[in-house]
Amino acid sequence: MRKKVTLKQLARELNLSISTVSKSLKNDPEISQKTINRVHELANFYNYKPNALAVSLKSNKTKTIGVILPEILNHFFAKALFGIEKEASERGYKIVTCITNESYQKEVEYVEMLNYSSVDGFIVALSQETQVLGTIEHYKALQRDHVPIVMFDRVSNEIECDKVIVDDKVASKNAIQYLIKTGCRKIAVISTIGQLSVAKLRLEGVKEVIKTHEDVSLIDLSITGSRFELSGKDSHTIENEIEVFLKQHDVDAVLGLDETAAAVTINISHKLGLKIPEDISVIGFTDGLLSKHSYPKLTTVSQHAEDLGAKAAQILIDQLDNFTENYKIKTEIIKTSLIVRDSTSLHYSTT
């Protein structure tokens, strides 16, 4: 492997001081243009790059952000990561991404590793296990070290830091109200993420709306286990539970609190001979691939994940670049949109 050329070597070969070479590489007006040209010519010949560690030690910044995600196969988090990386890159920052696979222990290990690597700050969506356990000491440790954190989507109220969220309660209210307006009266709520904070907020929103409609009944099915616990040998758990549920309950609509629940509901409805949306309407969350390629295409709540990720990066970088002692933390709310497709009726009820 070719050995990297150092600033000291350039200075020795050019018979100049290290300070002069450094200033020349920055096109400092104190240095003559002739000298600047000589330095750049030799630096280009050796493909010289500044030592990142040395630069970070001098500036006390690495221009690197640690990103902790619970999973990456989920379309929502993939789009959020795209937004984070795009915004960070435009602002001159690199990201280092770690995937916890919904594990608390992995989350702790990755936080410690990235902090030891001296990232400037963190963008975090909590793992399911962390939310269930309610243990967030690893983030409190970051705060004691004065490391900036921005949490998004899955957040903890116990950590006083910037947060970027969608209003899940309002989103589910809008979805259930749409079902009611289109004539649905026997509505089921199905979730495979019932232990997550976002699912609990969505269910709260649904129940608040149902309370104001005496002629509407609600049935709740929460399938326990994380996305990963429901994989492998138990891959049919979701399908089986939803099939049994639909056989046992006479419903005319399903609100899936996550994309998987809604997409599986569509598949099982076909299997049972139910027509969509004539016999049963279906709405899901997260405008991902399952929503766009299901048959019929799924009406869904879009959380605008890319915008959410970009906003999280923007808030963190603004804090890193313009830190003040009296900085006040904030919570940004990204508005959702209900994207109406073929899995729900387009005709409003007059009753």
Secondary structure per residue as TSV (DSSP state, phi and psi in degrees):
chain	resnum	aa	ss	phi	psi
A	1	M	-	360.0	135.4
A	2	R	-	-68.8	130.7
A	3	K	-	-71.2	137.2
A	4	K	-	-71.7	137.5
A	5	V	-	-81.8	137.3
A	6	T	-	-102.9	166.5
A	7	L	H	-61.0	-37.5
A	8	K	H	-63.3	-40.3
A	9	Q	H	-66.1	-41.2
A	10	L	H	-60.4	-44.1
A	11	A	H	-62.5	-42.3
A	12	R	H	-65.2	-42.5
A	13	E	H	-69.5	-31.6
A	14	L	H	-90.4	-5.9
A	15	N	T	59.5	43.5
A	16	L	-	-126.6	164.5
A	17	S	-	-75.6	155.8
A	18	I	H	-60.6	-37.7
A	19	S	H	-62.4	-41.7
A	20	T	H	-65.5	-41.1
A	21	V	H	-64.3	-44.1
A	22	S	H	-60.6	-45.0
A	23	K	H	-67.1	-35.7
A	24	S	H	-64.0	-40.3
A	25	L	H	-65.4	-23.0
A	26	K	T	-97.2	7.9
A	27	N	T	56.1	40.5
A	28	D	-	-63.9	130.1
A	29	P	T	-63.7	-15.4
A	30	E	T	-68.6	-21.8
A	31	I	S	-99.5	140.9
A	32	S	-	-65.3	151.2
A	33	Q	H	-63.1	-32.4
A	34	K	H	-63.1	-44.9
A	35	T	H	-66.7	-41.5
A	36	I	H	-58.2	-43.7
A	37	N	H	-63.6	-41.6
A	38	R	H	-60.9	-46.1
A	39	V	H	-64.2	-46.6
A	40	H	H	-64.1	-36.5
A	41	E	H	-63.9	-45.8
A	42	L	H	-69.8	-39.0
A	43	A	H	-61.8	-41.0
A	44	N	H	-67.0	-37.2
A	45	F	H	-61.8	-40.7
A	46	Y	T	-90.6	0.9
A	47	N	T	53.7	46.6
A	48	Y	-	-67.4	136.0
A	49	K	-	-129.2	138.2
A	50	P	-	-59.3	144.6
A	51	N	-	-69.6	114.5
A	52	A	H	-60.7	-39.7
A	53	L	H	-64.6	-43.4
A	54	A	H	-62.9	-41.6
A	55	V	H	-63.1	-42.6
A	56	S	H	-67.3	-37.5
A	57	L	H	-65.2	-36.6
A	58	K	H	-71.9	-40.7
A	59	S	H	-92.8	-9.7
A	60	N	T	63.6	22.9
A	61	K	-	-140.0	143.8
A	62	T	-	-102.2	-9.2
A	63	K	-	56.5	36.2
A	64	T	E	-129.4	138.6
A	65	I	E	-117.1	133.1
A	66	G	E	-88.7	128.2
A	67	V	E	-116.1	122.7
A	68	I	E	-110.7	117.8
A	69	L	E	-120.7	147.1
A	70	P	S	-75.0	-28.9
A	71	E	-	-164.6	164.0
A	72	I	S	-121.4	-14.9
A	73	L	S	-72.4	-23.0
A	74	N	S	-69.0	126.0
A	75	H	H	-58.4	-37.0
A	76	F	H	-60.0	-48.8
A	77	F	H	-72.4	-30.7
A	78	A	H	-64.0	-43.4
A	79	K	H	-69.9	-37.7
A	80	A	H	-62.3	-42.1
A	81	L	H	-62.5	-39.1
A	82	F	H	-59.4	-44.3
A	83	G	H	-64.9	-39.1
A	84	I	H	-62.7	-50.1
A	85	E	H	-63.9	-41.4
A	86	K	H	-63.0	-47.4
A	87	E	H	-65.4	-43.0
A	88	A	H	-62.1	-45.0
A	89	S	H	-61.3	-42.5
A	90	E	H	-65.4	-24.1
A	91	R	T	-98.2	7.3
A	92	G	T	84.4	20.5
A	93	Y	-	-113.3	150.4
A	94	K	E	-103.4	156.9
A	95	I	E	-120.2	148.2
A	96	V	E	-119.4	117.2
A	97	T	E	-105.4	132.7
A	98	C	E	-124.5	136.0
A	99	I	E	-108.1	121.8
A	100	T	-	-85.5	-14.2
A	101	N	T	51.7	40.9
A	102	E	T	65.9	16.6
A	103	S	-	-98.8	129.4
A	104	Y	H	-63.8	-45.8
A	105	Q	H	-62.4	-42.6
A	106	K	H	-63.9	-37.7
A	107	E	H	-61.1	-45.9
A	108	V	H	-59.7	-46.6
A	109	E	H	-63.4	-41.4
A	110	Y	H	-69.3	-38.6
A	111	V	H	-61.6	-45.4
A	112	E	H	-64.6	-42.1
A	113	M	H	-62.5	-47.4
A	114	L	H	-68.1	-37.3
A	115	N	H	-66.5	-38.6
A	116	Y	H	-64.7	-31.7
A	117	S	T	-78.4	-1.0
A	118	S	T	65.4	44.2
A	119	V	-	-65.9	153.9
A	120	D	S	-75.6	-26.9
A	121	G	E	-169.7	175.3
A	122	F	E	-125.6	143.2
A	123	I	E	-118.5	125.2
A	124	V	E	-135.6	137.1
A	125	A	-	-120.4	122.1
A	126	L	-	-65.2	147.3
A	127	S	-	-73.0	158.3
A	128	Q	H	-61.0	-42.0
A	129	E	H	-64.2	-36.9
A	130	T	H	-63.9	-41.8
A	131	Q	H	-67.6	-38.8
A	132	V	H	-66.8	-44.5
A	133	L	H	-72.3	-29.7
A	134	G	T	69.2	24.9
A	135	T	-	-105.6	114.1
A	136	I	-	-130.5	31.0
A	137	E	H	-61.8	-31.9
A	138	H	H	-64.4	-28.5
A	139	Y	H	-83.3	-30.5
A	140	K	H	-65.4	-34.6
A	141	A	H	-64.2	-39.6
A	142	L	H	-61.5	-41.7
A	143	Q	H	-65.9	-35.1
A	144	R	H	-65.2	-28.4
A	145	D	T	-87.0	3.8
A	146	H	T	61.8	37.6
A	147	V	-	-94.2	122.9
A	148	P	-	-65.8	140.8
A	149	I	E	-131.2	138.0
A	150	V	E	-122.8	120.4
A	151	M	E	-97.0	145.9
A	152	F	E	-138.1	151.8
A	153	D	S	59.5	-79.2
A	154	R	S	-92.6	107.1
A	155	V	-	-124.3	169.1
A	156	S	-	-122.4	127.4
A	157	N	T	-72.3	-12.1
A	158	E	T	-79.6	-15.0
A	159	I	S	-103.3	119.0
A	160	E	-	-83.7	94.9
A	161	C	S	-151.3	170.6
A	162	D	E	-63.2	143.7
A	163	K	E	-136.9	146.4
A	164	V	E	-127.0	120.2
A	165	I	E	-137.0	167.9
A	166	V	E	-104.8	155.7
A	167	D	-	-83.1	86.3
A	168	D	H	-62.1	-34.6
A	169	K	H	-66.3	-45.5
A	170	V	H	-64.5	-38.6
A	171	A	H	-61.6	-45.2
A	172	S	H	-70.5	-32.7
A	173	K	H	-60.9	-46.1
A	174	N	H	-61.6	-40.3
A	175	A	H	-66.8	-45.9
A	176	I	H	-69.7	-35.4
A	177	Q	H	-64.8	-36.0
A	178	Y	H	-64.1	-42.6
A	179	L	H	-60.9	-42.5
A	180	I	H	-65.6	-42.1
A	181	K	H	-63.0	-29.3
A	182	T	T	-89.0	11.4
A	183	G	T	100.0	0.9
A	184	C	-	-75.0	136.2
A	185	R	-	-128.8	-18.8
A	186	K	E	-118.1	91.0
A	187	I	E	-107.9	134.1
A	188	A	E	-109.1	143.7
A	189	V	E	-112.1	122.9
A	190	I	E	-121.0	135.5
A	191	S	E	-142.0	140.2
A	192	T	S	-108.5	6.4
A	193	I	-	-127.5	34.0
A	194	G	T	-58.3	-22.3
A	195	Q	T	-85.2	-6.6
A	196	L	S	-86.8	150.3
A	197	S	H	-60.1	-37.6
A	198	V	H	-64.7	-39.1
A	199	A	H	-66.8	-39.6
A	200	K	H	-64.3	-39.4
A	201	L	H	-67.0	-40.0
A	202	R	H	-63.3	-40.6
A	203	L	H	-67.4	-37.1
A	204	E	H	-59.7	-43.6
A	205	G	H	-62.0	-42.6
A	206	V	H	-59.6	-48.7
A	207	K	H	-64.5	-34.2
A	208	E	H	-64.6	-38.2
A	209	V	H	-71.5	-44.6
A	210	I	H	-59.5	-34.5
A	211	K	T	-58.2	-28.1
A	212	T	T	-91.5	2.8
A	213	H	-	-129.0	96.4
A	214	E	T	-66.6	-23.0
A	215	D	T	-89.5	4.8
A	216	V	-	-111.9	129.7
A	217	S	E	-105.9	151.9
A	218	L	E	-130.3	134.4
A	219	I	E	-124.7	135.7
A	220	D	E	-115.6	125.4
A	221	L	E	-120.8	114.9
A	222	S	E	-113.6	114.5
A	223	I	-	-87.3	117.2
A	224	T	-	-78.4	157.5
A	225	G	S	106.6	143.6
A	226	S	-	-75.2	170.6
A	227	R	T	-55.7	-33.7
A	228	F	T	-85.2	-30.3
A	229	E	T	-69.4	-24.1
A	230	L	T	-94.4	20.8
A	231	S	S	-111.4	-176.7
A	232	G	G	66.2	-128.3
A	233	K	G	-65.7	-19.4
A	234	D	G	-103.7	29.5
A	235	S	T	-63.4	-20.9
A	236	H	T	-98.1	5.2
A	237	T	H	-57.4	-49.7
A	238	I	H	-60.9	-49.9
A	239	E	H	-58.5	-45.2
A	240	N	H	-62.7	-45.3
A	241	E	H	-66.5	-40.3
A	242	I	H	-69.4	-37.8
A	243	E	H	-62.9	-46.8
A	244	V	H	-61.0	-42.1
A	245	F	H	-60.7	-47.5
A	246	L	H	-69.0	-29.4
A	247	K	H	-70.3	-34.2
A	248	Q	H	-88.1	-18.8
A	249	H	S	-124.1	135.1
A	250	D	-	-88.7	98.7
A	251	V	-	-122.3	151.8
A	252	D	S	-113.6	3.7
A	253	A	E	-159.9	149.1
A	254	V	E	-131.2	128.8
A	255	L	E	-104.9	111.4
A	256	G	E	-85.0	122.8
A	257	L	S	-76.0	-1.8
A	258	D	S	-147.9	163.8
A	259	E	H	-64.9	-38.3
A	260	T	H	-60.1	-47.2
A	261	A	H	-59.0	-42.0
A	262	A	H	-70.1	-43.9
A	263	A	H	-64.9	-41.6
A	264	V	H	-66.5	-37.2
A	265	T	H	-58.2	-41.6
A	266	I	H	-62.2	-46.4
A	267	N	H	-62.3	-44.4
A	268	I	H	-67.9	-36.0
A	269	S	H	-60.4	-42.6
A	270	H	H	-59.5	-44.8
A	271	K	H	-60.3	-35.7
A	272	L	T	-87.5	1.8
A	273	G	T	80.1	17.1
A	274	L	-	-86.9	133.9
A	275	K	-	-88.1	139.1
A	276	I	T	-114.4	125.4
A	277	P	T	-97.8	9.6
A	278	E	T	-57.8	-46.6
A	279	D	T	-92.8	-34.9
A	280	I	-	-150.5	128.2
A	281	S	E	-94.2	148.4
A	282	V	E	-135.7	132.4
A	283	I	E	-127.6	142.2
A	284	G	E	-127.1	-178.0
A	285	F	E	-115.5	150.4
A	286	T	S	78.6	112.3
A	287	D	-	-84.4	70.2
A	288	G	-	-101.5	-163.8
A	289	L	H	-65.2	-37.2
A	290	L	H	-61.6	-38.9
A	291	S	H	-67.4	-42.7
A	292	K	H	-77.2	-24.7
A	293	H	H	-114.9	8.2
A	294	S	S	-74.9	167.6
A	295	Y	S	-130.6	119.2
A	296	P	S	-70.6	165.7
A	297	K	-	-60.0	142.9
A	298	L	-	-87.3	127.2
A	299	T	E	-66.8	132.1
A	300	T	E	-147.7	156.3
A	301	V	E	-90.1	116.0
A	302	S	E	-89.0	127.1
A	303	Q	-	-95.8	4.6
A	304	H	-	50.1	58.8
A	305	A	H	-59.2	-39.2
A	306	E	H	-62.4	-43.0
A	307	D	H	-64.2	-38.5
A	308	L	H	-63.2	-44.9
A	309	G	H	-63.7	-43.1
A	310	A	H	-62.8	-40.2
A	311	K	H	-65.5	-39.7
A	312	A	H	-60.7	-44.1
A	313	A	H	-66.0	-41.0
A	314	Q	H	-61.0	-45.3
A	315	I	H	-63.0	-44.4
A	316	L	H	-64.7	-46.2
A	317	I	H	-68.2	-37.2
A	318	D	H	-59.4	-39.7
A	319	Q	H	-68.8	-40.7
A	320	L	H	-66.9	-39.0
A	321	D	H	-84.5	-21.3
A	322	N	S	-135.2	46.6
A	323	F	-	-68.4	136.9
A	324	T	-	-131.2	153.0
A	325	E	T	-63.2	-30.8
A	326	N	T	-98.8	31.1
A	327	Y	-	-61.4	134.7
A	328	K	-	-109.5	127.1
A	329	I	-	-69.9	156.9
A	330	K	-	-141.8	160.5
A	331	T	E	-121.6	117.5
A	332	E	E	-97.3	136.1
A	333	I	E	-113.1	121.4
A	334	I	E	-92.2	126.3
A	335	K	-	-73.0	143.8
A	336	T	-	-95.7	167.8
A	337	S	E	-133.7	140.4
A	338	L	E	-93.4	113.6
A	339	I	E	-96.3	109.9
A	340	V	-	-86.3	122.8
A	341	R	-	-126.2	-155.9
A	342	D	T	-82.2	-5.8
A	343	S	T	-83.3	-0.7
A	344	T	S	-133.1	157.0
A	345	S	-	-72.9	148.2
A	346	L	S	-94.9	-4.1
A	347	H	-	-99.0	123.6
A	348	Y	-	-79.7	142.2
A	349	S	-	-77.3	146.6
A	350	T	-	-91.5	-3.5
A	351	T	-	-94.8	360.0
